[in-house]
Amino acid sequence: MIFPAISRHSRESGNPAFLSGRTPHLKLQKKKQRDSRFRGNDGLAAVIASVLAFSASPALADSVLPPAEYAHKQLADPRREAQAVDLMETLRCLVCQGQSIADSDAEMAGDMRALVRQRIEAGQTPEQIRKWLIDRYGNWVSYAPPVEPLTWPLWAAPILLIGAGLFLARGRFRKRTR
């Protein structure tokens, strides 16, 4: 016997389940079978709850803070605003990654537009602001990365690809002499 104490106890107590050959868990098994008809609804409720939770998460991702003052407001001086717009068109949005901060609707792009306008209003030049943003966010924030040893492959790749294409084209179009 696997559990002699339990078996002995069942025999000594005169448990009718033991005497009749049935297991004492039969009632529990029948109850589980009866309750299994409700089990399908629990799974459906879990699926519905997870769909609702995941569909609500993008709405909860937006900030409730108001936009920065100069995010959508132009500077009063048209010359300075033109400088700001020219600079904003050369800076990459850190969220969208394919748009400039001038074109992006992302909240962070609005904050960066406000920073650019505030610094131009304070009298900084666009190059000083660009340098500050590159120091803060890295060369990636600028659409025109500097030529330095780290970016040499970036600048050399187009030249190497054009050279490889010309080499392949030369071999393809060369007259064959027999």
RACOR-V746536 format. One line per field, one symbol per residue. phi: phi as a letter, one per 40 degrees, with the letter a starting at -180 (. if undefined). psi: psi as a letter, one per 20 degrees, with the letter a starting at -180 (. if undefined). burial: I if it has 9 or more other C-alpha atoms within 8 Angstrom, else O. Layout:
phi = ???
psi = ???
burial = ???
//
This chain:
phi = .cbccccccccccgccccccgcccccccccccccccccccccccccccccccccccccccccccccccdccbbccccccccccccccccbbcccccgbbccccccccccccccccccccccchccdcccdccccccbgcccccbcccadcbdccccdcccccccccccccccccccbb
psi = qgnhggggghghikohhghiiqqijhggghghggihhihhhggghgggghghghhihhhihqqjqqqqgjgjpqqhohghhgggggghijpppighiiqrihiqjqhhhghhgggggghhhijqqhhggggghhhgirhhhpinqqorhhjghghhghghggghghgghghhipppp.
burial = OOOOOOIOOIIOOOIOIIIOOOOOOOOOOOOOOOOOOOOOOOOOOOOOOOOOOOOOOOOOOOOOOOOOOIIOOOIOOOOIIOIIIOIIIIIIIOOOOOIIIIOIOIOIIIIIIIIIIIIIIOOIOIOOIIOOIIOOOOIIIIOOOOOOOOIIOOIOOOOOOOOOOOOOOOOOOOOOOO
//
